[in-house]
């Protein structure tokens, strides 16, 4: 229950009160319900990939550890460094949201005080240093430092309050949506067309609007992956992490779709307020008590999102420091609290600096790029690791293999045999060194083709729906080879995973679909987001060279050692087993 509520709380943030109204107004109309369902399916595809890795590798670090096991140190550092930025910005932005909501309840007294006493006059910085937000970060960091069990209790309470508030809003809206003689009735799903604006009905903006709405709704599901960062503090992580991911996604999907249904029935979709649709709608209906309940519920939602952003950050730092990719002090676990105390303090400082100095509105997309990159790498890693032949570190075993390969009757590795291996012509039943290399090459080609296809689809823009014929040749020229490569992957032998508590179904097709969805959303991000991401990665490269390559005392686990750990079971729950 702790793990499931951690995932629900970190995902059902302010979006539960904002996202449905914004997408209905801007993109999809009443069909925002379908947008949420599509986004939920896309998130589920990524979630099952996380579930298999959690069953394989019950270690703190989430996508960072998964990448280390499957593809090695360099890619793992890139993912870990990206996740640090994602969760730090997520913490800072959510804290700003809490501060803004509280300030609104107080009549903007915080804003007025700091703007008059210590304003910033620098365009790239915030309007004022938000010390109230900083105090929230410090308080939550102390809570997390004291112990994961105590912080999970607080998260559970806040998440139940958040779900209770959402239930009150849904039930109230459903009751009034069925009343007669008011604007709140089922006819809001079949409104007449507005000439020159939309086509009316349930899908006023057509399929294009539903897909565009799904792209926005997808970000409402970001956050469930924080469950995977707590593996070393979970009881029976091989079973409970995958189960919690599935349960949290189910609860999140039901909540979002319920809110989308009643909200679009409550008022015409084009009259919904984009910033606070429930609050404004209940205010217009003179339901002041419900309006205040929803407003306070939004604060609960933001607080649980804050916990969901702050729990993973020190654990990713801890996992990277364990492997020598960050300073060793970050890997220290306090004997009393059994938490990474130093990493928690550094996370607090990093998020505190961001929330004090920067206007975070321009950095929100950075959270998305980090999450989508992590999802992409996890999908690729599932494909690679399923085809890996067990690595043998014993030199005697390696010598035996070499002798067997050169013995009479063995097949030499020729060009024709290598080409035939692309479709597993020899019908090998188990992965070998050859099939593992083939899968690695095919996954690389698949990723490049998928990226090119997504870039072309984003370049086509509205023409993809208005004039698809002009782009058909480009799309087919990339889509057909992509399908061929995925089919080739499906012919490759896979390792025995019958011992795992959870495994990805439909491999390699389900991860292939997830890869398309993730890269399509990444390609849609603006140039400024990619520029800021590039600057962060340059800083990370400098850190990697200084800490890792120029440190003679560094001792890290090789990829082969970590892979061997996976194949022999990966250890138990680790940590305190508190969640």
C-alpha positions in Angstrom: 0.0 0.0 0.0 2.9 2.4 0.8 4.4 1.9 -2.6 1.1 2.3 -4.5 0.2 5.4 -2.6 3.7 6.8 -3.3 3.1 6.4 -7.0 -0.5 7.8 -6.9 0.6 10.8 -4.8 3.5 11.7 -6.9 1.4 11.5 -10.1 -1.9 13.0 -9.1 -0.6 16.4 -8.4 -2.2 19.7 -9.5 -2.9 18.1 -12.9 -5.9 16.3 -11.4 -7.6 19.7 -10.9 -6.2 21.5 -14.0 -5.3 19.1 -16.8 -8.8 17.9 -17.8 -10.2 21.5 -18.2 -7.1 22.7 -20.1 -7.1 19.9 -22.6 -10.9 19.9 -23.1 -10.8 23.7 -23.8 -7.7 23.8 -26.0 -7.6 20.5 -27.8 -10.1 17.7 -27.5 -13.5 18.9 -26.1 -15.5 16.2 -24.4 -13.2 13.6 -26.1 -10.6 14.5 -23.5 -11.8 11.2 -21.9 -10.3 9.3 -24.9 -7.1 11.4 -24.6 -6.7 10.3 -21.0 -7.2 6.6 -22.0 -4.6 6.8 -24.8 -2.2 8.5 -22.4 -2.8 5.8 -19.8 -2.1 3.1 -22.4 1.2 4.8 -23.4 2.1 5.0 -19.7 1.2 1.4 -19.1 3.6 0.3 -21.9 6.4 2.1 -20.1 5.2 0.8 -16.8 5.4 -2.9 -17.8 9.1 -2.3 -18.9 9.8 -0.8 -15.5 8.0 -3.8 -13.9 10.3 -6.4 -15.5 13.4 -4.6 -14.5 12.1 -4.2 -11.0 11.6 -7.9 -10.9 15.2 -8.4 -12.1 17.1 -5.7 -10.3 15.7 -4.8 -6.8 18.2 -1.9 -6.5 17.8 1.8 -5.7 18.2 4.1 -8.7 15.4 3.1 -11.1 16.2 3.7 -14.8 19.9 4.5 -13.9 20.5 1.0 -12.5 18.6 -0.6 -15.4 20.7 1.2 -18.0 23.9 0.2 -16.1 22.9 -3.5 -16.1 21.9 -3.6 -19.8 24.2 -1.2 -21.7 27.0 0.0 -19.3 28.4 2.9 -17.4 28.3 5.8 -19.9 24.7 5.5 -20.8 23.8 4.9 -17.1 25.5 8.2 -16.1 23.6 10.1 -18.8 20.3 8.7 -17.5 21.2 9.3 -13.9 22.4 12.8 -14.5 19.2 13.5 -16.5 17.0 12.1 -13.7 18.7 14.3 -11.1 17.8 17.4 -13.1 14.2 16.1 -13.7 13.5 15.5 -10.0 15.2 18.7 -8.8 13.2 20.8 -11.1 10.1 18.8 -10.3 10.6 19.5 -6.6 11.2 23.2 -7.1 8.3 23.7 -9.4 5.8 21.8 -7.3 7.0 23.8 -4.2 6.3 27.0 -6.1 2.8 25.7 -6.8 2.2 25.0 -3.1 3.5 28.5 -2.3 1.2 30.1 -4.9 -1.9 28.3 -3.7 -1.2 29.2 -0.1 -0.5 32.8 -1.1 -3.8 33.0 -3.0 -5.6 31.9 0.2 -3.8 34.6 2.1 -4.6 37.3 -0.4 -1.2 37.5 -2.1 0.6 38.7 1.1 3.7 36.6 0.5 4.1 38.0 -3.1 3.5 41.6 -2.0 6.0 41.4 0.9 8.9 39.9 -1.1 8.3 42.0 -4.2 8.5 45.1 -2.1 11.5 44.1 0.1 13.9 42.1 -2.2 12.7 42.0 -5.8 14.9 40.5 -8.6 15.3 42.7 -11.7 17.0 40.0 -13.8 14.9 38.7 -16.7 16.1 35.1 -16.4 15.5 34.9 -12.6 12.3 34.8 -10.6 10.4 37.9 -9.6 11.5 37.5 -6.0 13.3 34.9 -3.8 10.6 32.6 -2.5 11.8 31.8 1.0 8.4 30.3 1.9 9.0 27.6 -0.8 12.5 27.1 0.5 11.2 26.5 4.0 8.8 23.8 2.6 11.7 22.1 0.9 13.7 22.1 4.1 10.8 20.8 6.1 10.1 17.9 3.7 13.8 17.1 3.4 14.0 16.8 7.2 11.0 14.5 7.1 12.7 12.3 4.4 16.0 12.3 6.2 14.4 11.2 9.4 13.1 8.0 7.8 11.3 6.6 4.8 8.6 5.0 6.9 7.7 8.2 8.6 7.6 10.1 5.2 5.5 7.3 3.7 3.0 7.7 6.5 2.7 11.4 5.8 2.4 10.7 2.0 -0.3 8.1 2.7 -2.4 10.5 4.7 -2.0 13.3 2.1 -2.8 11.0 -0.8 -6.0 9.7 0.9 -7.0 13.3 1.5 -6.3 14.1 -2.2 -8.3 11.1 -3.4 -11.1 12.0 -1.0 -11.2 15.6 -2.3 -11.2 14.3 -5.9 -14.1 11.9 -5.1 -16.1 14.8 -3.5 -15.5 16.9 -6.7 -16.5 14.1 -9.0 -19.7 13.1 -7.0 -20.8 16.7 -6.7 -20.2 17.4 -10.4 -22.0 14.2 -11.4 -25.1 15.1 -9.3 -25.3 18.6 -10.8 -24.5 17.3 -14.3 -27.7 15.3 -14.2 -29.9 18.2 -13.0 -32.3 19.8 -15.3 -32.8 23.5 -16.1 -29.1 24.5 -15.9 -26.0 24.5 -18.0 -24.9 21.3 -16.2 -26.4 18.4 -18.1 -25.5 15.6 -20.5 -26.2 17.7 -23.6 -22.8 19.3 -23.1 -21.4 16.3 -24.9 -23.4 16.9 -28.0 -23.2 20.7 -28.4 -23.8 22.2 -31.9 -20.8 23.3 -34.0 -19.3 26.7 -33.7 -18.7 27.9 -37.3 -15.1 28.5 -38.0 -14.0 27.1 -34.6 -15.0 23.5 -34.2 -17.3 20.7 -35.5 -19.3 20.3 -32.3 -20.4 17.0 -30.8 -18.3 14.7 -28.7 -15.2 15.2 -30.9 -15.3 18.8 -31.9 -11.6 18.9 -32.9 -11.6 15.5 -34.5 -8.9 12.8 -34.2 -6.2 15.3 -34.4 -7.5 17.0 -31.2 -7.7 13.7 -29.4 -4.0 12.9 -30.2 -2.9 16.3 -29.4 -4.8 16.1 -26.1 -3.2 12.7 -25.4 0.3 14.3 -25.7 -0.6 16.8 -23.0 -2.4 14.2 -20.8 0.6 11.9 -21.0 2.5 14.3 -18.7 -0.3 13.9 -16.1 0.9 10.3 -15.7 4.6 11.2 -15.2 5.8 10.2 -11.7 4.9 6.5 -11.2 8.5 5.6 -11.9 9.4 7.0 -8.5 8.2 3.6 -7.1 11.2 1.9 -8.7 13.7 4.1 -6.9 12.7 2.7 -3.5 13.6 -1.0 -4.3 16.2 -1.2 -1.5 13.6 0.0 1.1 10.8 -2.2 -0.1 9.6 -5.5 1.3 9.8 -8.2 -1.4 10.6 -5.7 -4.2 10.5 -8.3 -6.9 6.8 -8.8 -6.4 5.7 -5.5 -4.9 7.4 -3.0 -7.2 5.7 -4.3 -10.4 2.4 -4.8 -8.6 2.5 -1.3 -7.2 3.2 0.2 -10.6 0.2 -1.5 -12.1 -2.1 -0.6 -9.2 -1.0 3.0 -9.1 -1.6 3.4 -12.9 -5.0 1.8 -12.5 -6.0 4.2 -9.7 -4.6 7.2 -11.6 -6.4 6.3 -14.8 -9.8 5.9 -13.1 -9.4 9.2 -11.3 -8.4 11.2 -14.4 -11.1 9.7 -16.6 -13.8 10.2 -13.9 -12.8 13.9 -13.6 -12.8 14.3 -17.4 -16.3 12.8 -17.7 -18.0 14.9 -15.0 -16.1 18.1 -15.8 -17.1 18.1 -19.5 -20.7 17.3 -18.4 -20.7 20.1 -15.9 -20.2 23.0 -18.3 -19.6 23.4 -22.1 -16.0 22.5 -22.8 -15.2 25.9 -24.2 -16.4 27.6 -21.0 -14.1 25.6 -18.7 -11.4 27.6 -17.0 -8.0 26.5 -18.0 -6.2 27.2 -14.7 -8.8 26.0 -12.1 -11.9 24.5 -13.9 -13.5 22.9 -10.8 -13.0 26.0 -8.6 -14.5 28.4 -11.1 -17.3 26.0 -12.1 -18.3 25.4 -8.5 -18.0 29.2 -7.8 -20.3 30.0 -10.7 -22.8 27.5 -9.3 -22.5 29.2 -5.8 -21.2 26.0 -4.2 -18.7 27.8 -2.0 -18.2 25.0 0.4 -17.2 22.6 -2.4 -15.1 25.3 -4.0 -13.0 25.6 -0.8 -12.7 21.9 -0.4 -11.3 21.5 -3.9 -8.9 24.4 -3.4 -7.5 22.9 -0.2 -7.4 19.5 -2.0 -5.2 21.0 -4.6 -2.7 21.9 -1.8 -2.8 18.3 -0.6 -2.2 17.1 -4.2 0.8 19.4 -4.6 2.2 18.3 -1.3 2.0 14.6 -2.3 3.6 15.5 -5.6 6.4 17.2 -3.7 7.1 14.0 -1.7 7.0 12.0 -4.9 9.7 14.3 -6.4 11.9 14.4 -3.4 11.9 10.7 -2.5 13.7 9.5 -5.7 16.3 12.3 -6.0 18.6 11.3 -3.1 18.2 7.6 -3.9 19.5 8.2 -7.5 22.4 10.1 -6.1 23.1 7.3 -3.6 23.0 4.6 -6.4 25.4 6.6 -8.6 27.8 7.3 -5.7 27.8 3.6 -4.9 29.1 2.9 -8.4 31.7 5.7 -8.2 29.9 8.0 -10.7 29.3 10.7 -8.0 31.2 11.7 -4.9 31.5 8.8 -2.4 30.0 10.8 0.4 26.6 10.6 -1.2 26.5 6.9 -0.7 26.7 7.0 3.1 23.6 5.6 4.8 22.9 6.9 8.3 22.9 4.1 10.9 19.9 5.5 12.8 17.5 6.6 10.0 18.8 4.0 7.5 18.5 6.7 4.7 21.1 8.4 2.5 21.4 11.5 4.7 24.2 13.3 2.8 22.4 12.7 -0.5 19.2 14.1 1.0 20.9 17.2 2.2 22.5 17.8 -1.2 19.1 17.3 -2.9 17.6 19.8 -0.5 20.3 22.4 -1.4 20.0 21.8 -5.2 16.2 22.1 -5.2 16.4 25.1 -2.8 18.7 27.1 -5.1 16.4 26.5 -8.0 13.3 27.5 -6.1 15.0 30.7 -4.7 16.6 32.0 -7.9 14.8 30.9 -11.0 11.5 31.4 -12.8 10.6 27.8 -13.3 7.9 28.2 -15.8 10.4 28.0 -18.7 12.0 24.9 -17.1 8.9 22.7 -16.8 9.6 20.9 -20.1 12.9 19.8 -18.7 11.0 17.4 -16.4 9.4 15.9 -19.5 12.6 15.4 -21.4 14.2 13.6 -18.5 11.2 11.3 -17.9 10.8 10.5 -21.6 14.5 9.8 -22.0 14.4 7.4 -19.1 11.3 5.7 -20.5 13.0 5.3 -23.8 16.2 3.8 -22.4 14.3 1.4 -20.2 12.3 0.1 -23.2 15.6 -0.4 -25.1 17.2 -2.1 -22.1 14.4 -4.6 -21.8 15.0 -5.7 -25.4 18.7 -6.0 -24.9 18.7 -7.8 -21.6 16.2 -10.4 -22.7 18.7 -11.5 -25.4 21.9 -11.4 -23.3 23.8 -14.7 -23.0 25.0 -15.1 -19.4 28.4 -13.5 -19.1 31.1 -15.7 -17.5 33.9 -14.1 -15.5 35.8 -17.4 -14.9 38.8 -17.6 -17.3 38.6 -21.4 -17.3 35.0 -21.2 -18.6 36.1 -18.7 -21.3 38.9 -20.9 -22.4 36.5 -23.9 -22.6 34.2 -21.8 -24.8 37.0 -20.9 -27.1 38.1 -24.5 -27.5 34.5 -25.5 -28.2 34.2 -22.8 -30.8 37.3 -24.1 -32.6 36.6 -27.8 -32.2 35.9 -30.0 -35.3 32.3 -29.8 -36.3 31.7 -26.3 -34.9 30.4 -23.6 -37.3 32.8 -20.8 -38.1 31.5 -17.3 -38.0 31.2 -16.2 -41.6 29.5 -13.2 -43.3 26.6 -15.4 -44.6 26.1 -16.8 -41.1 26.1 -13.4 -39.6 23.5 -12.2 -42.1 21.4 -15.3 -41.5 21.5 -14.5 -37.8 19.4 -11.4 -38.4 16.4 -13.7 -38.8 17.7 -16.5 -36.6 18.0 -18.8 -39.6 19.6 -21.5 -37.5 16.6 -21.4 -35.1 18.7 -21.0 -32.0 16.7 -21.7 -28.9 18.9 -19.9 -26.4 20.8 -16.5 -26.6 24.4 -16.7 -27.6 27.2 -14.2 -28.1 26.2 -13.9 -31.8 22.5 -13.4 -31.2 23.2 -10.9 -28.4 25.3 -8.8 -30.8 22.6 -9.1 -33.5 19.9 -7.9 -31.1 22.1 -5.0 -30.0 22.6 -3.9 -33.6 18.9 -4.3 -34.4 17.8 -2.3 -31.3 20.2 0.5 -32.4 18.8 0.5 -35.9 15.2 0.4 -34.5 15.9 3.4 -32.3 17.4 5.5 -35.1 14.5 4.6 -37.5 11.9 5.4 -34.8 13.6 8.7 -34.0 13.7 9.7 -37.7 10.0 8.7 -38.1 9.0 10.8 -35.1 11.0 13.8 -36.3 9.2 13.6 -39.7 5.8 13.3 -38.1 6.5 16.4 -36.0 7.8 18.3 -39.0 4.6 17.4 -40.9 2.5 19.1 -38.1 -1.0 19.8 -39.2 -0.3 18.6 -42.7 -0.1 15.1 -41.3 -3.9 15.3 -40.9 -4.9 17.8 -43.6 -2.7 16.6 -46.4 -1.1 13.2 -45.5 -0.4 12.3 -49.2 2.4 14.8 -49.4 4.2 13.0 -46.5 3.3 9.5 -47.3 6.5 8.6 -49.2 8.7 9.8 -46.3 6.6 8.1 -43.7 6.4 4.7 -45.5 10.2 4.9 -46.3 10.8 4.9 -42.5 7.9 2.9 -41.2 8.3 -0.2 -43.5 12.0 -0.7 -42.5 11.1 -0.2 -38.9 8.4 -2.9 -39.0 10.9 -5.3 -40.7 13.5 -4.6 -38.0 10.9 -5.2 -35.2 9.9 -8.5 -36.9 13.6 -9.5 -37.0 13.8 -8.8 -33.3 10.8 -11.0 -32.7 12.7 -14.0 -34.4 15.6 -13.8 -32.0 16.0 -16.3 -29.1 15.2 -15.0 -25.6 16.6 -15.8 -22.2 14.6 -17.9 -19.8 12.6 -15.5 -17.6 10.2 -18.0 -16.1 11.7 -17.4 -12.7 10.7 -13.6 -12.8 7.7 -12.5 -10.8 6.8 -10.2 -13.7 7.9 -10.0 -17.4 6.9 -7.8 -20.3 4.3 -9.5 -22.5 4.4 -9.2 -26.3 8.2 -8.6 -26.6 9.5 -6.9 -28.8 6.2 -5.4 -30.1 5.0 -3.7 -26.9 8.3 -2.0 -26.1 8.5 -1.0 -29.8 5.2 0.9 -29.5 6.3 2.5 -26.3 9.5 3.6 -28.0 7.5 5.3 -30.8 5.3 7.1 -28.3 8.2 8.3 -26.1 10.4 9.5 -29.0 7.4 11.2 -30.6 6.7 13.3 -27.5 10.5 14.1 -27.1 10.6 15.3 -30.7 7.7 17.6 -30.0 9.7 19.5 -27.4 10.9 23.0 -28.4 14.5 24.0 -29.2 15.0 26.0 -26.0 14.3 22.8 -24.0 16.8 20.9 -25.9 19.3 23.7 -25.6 19.0 23.8 -21.8 19.2 20.0 -21.7 22.4 20.2 -23.7 24.0 22.7 -21.2 23.1 20.4 -18.3 24.7 17.5 -20.1 27.9 19.5 -20.7 28.1 20.1 -17.0 27.5 16.4 -16.5 30.3 15.4 -18.9 32.7 17.6 -16.9 31.5 15.9 -13.7 31.9 12.5 -15.2 35.5 13.2 -16.3 36.5 14.7 -13.0 34.8 12.2 -10.6 35.2 9.0 -12.7 38.0 9.1 -15.2 40.4 11.3 -13.3 39.8 9.6 -9.9 42.5 7.0 -9.2 40.6 5.8 -6.1 37.4 5.1 -8.0 36.1 1.6 -7.7 33.0 0.7 -9.7 31.1 -2.4 -10.6 31.6 -3.4 -14.2 28.7 -4.1 -16.5 29.6 -7.8 -16.4 29.6 -7.8 -12.6 26.2 -6.2 -12.4 24.8 -8.4 -15.2 26.1 -11.5 -13.3 24.3 -10.1 -10.2 21.1 -9.9 -12.2 21.3 -13.5 -13.4 22.1 -14.9 -10.1 19.1 -13.1 -8.5 20.2 -9.6 -7.7 20.0 -9.9 -3.9 17.1 -9.5 -1.6 15.2 -6.4 -0.6 18.2 -4.6 0.7 17.9 -1.6 2.9 15.4 -1.6 5.7 12.5 -3.2 3.9 10.2 -0.4 5.2 7.7 0.1 2.3 
